[in-house]
Amino acid sequence: MTYYTPTLSVICATYNRPKTLFRLLDQLNDQRCVDFKAIDVCVADDGSPYGSNYFVVPRMKMNFEYVYRDRHPQDLAQVYSSRNLAASRTHGEYILQVDDDVEFHPYLLNLLQSLAGVVQEEHWVWTPRISDYKDIESGHDADHNWDRGTDGRWYDGRVFWHESHWGSADSSGMFMPRRTWDAVGGYDEQLDGCMGAGDQELALRVQKLGAKPGDVKLWIAPYFVNKADEEGGSLRMEMIDRALKIGRERNEDIFGRKHQDAKLWTDV
């Protein structure tokens, strides 16, 4: 088996979470056993109200770029095009997406770099085992324990690979080869303006690179991220409500029209 150490790109779309964004950058700076010269990071800011001059880039160990874009004139989310923008400004052979509010292990990049270096398939997508701070405070929904460690956090490594499908995809920690990202063209930017369904739609298009379900794998992989969105909480419902008030269609409806065969691709 041939092993090599691939280059990694970390991309993030952010909006109005300066505290957790700085925590994210600290975690990236604190990664262990990695060659920082082989890692680049881009954060695309979707027009946060504090403005581009507010953000003072910390001293990062890897190549880092912060891109500020103007807010949508109707104050709608541009999260998907922001992720595409961030990806276009990086160059690593593999792309790791992180949300601005996640916590993760200091060996995460080392783990992903090591695993990616031995994968033989041309196209694939991984999504992590995800928890959030509410899970840890109040316990688990028993129906969903399969995709988390025993206490919901990343440091419990007694888990296994689980082959799944596009419906299990989550952008918080989603990982894939850049060749796969390029083959599907990243996110569908017609989903901008509202929130939701974008990560599943991206994963479905990755799976459709195969001739039939299961040819291109989506794995729930043995690495963890914790969503610690206590800084203002999730903006998802607020952004959806704002979009619907001006007559914007739900992303789930756009998804359904675009992928009328979606259920066929859950057969893995």
PyMOL commands that set and color helices and strands:
alter all, ss='L'
color gray80, all
select helices_A, chain A and resi 18-29+36-38+79-88+108-116+133-138+142-147+166-168+178-184+189-191+198-207+236-245+251-258+262-266
alter helices_A, ss='H'
color red, helices_A
select strands_A, chain A and resi 8-14+39-45+63-68+94-97+102-104+124-132+162-164+175-177+217-227
alter strands_A, ss='S'
color yellow, strands_A
deselect
rebuild
show_as cartoon
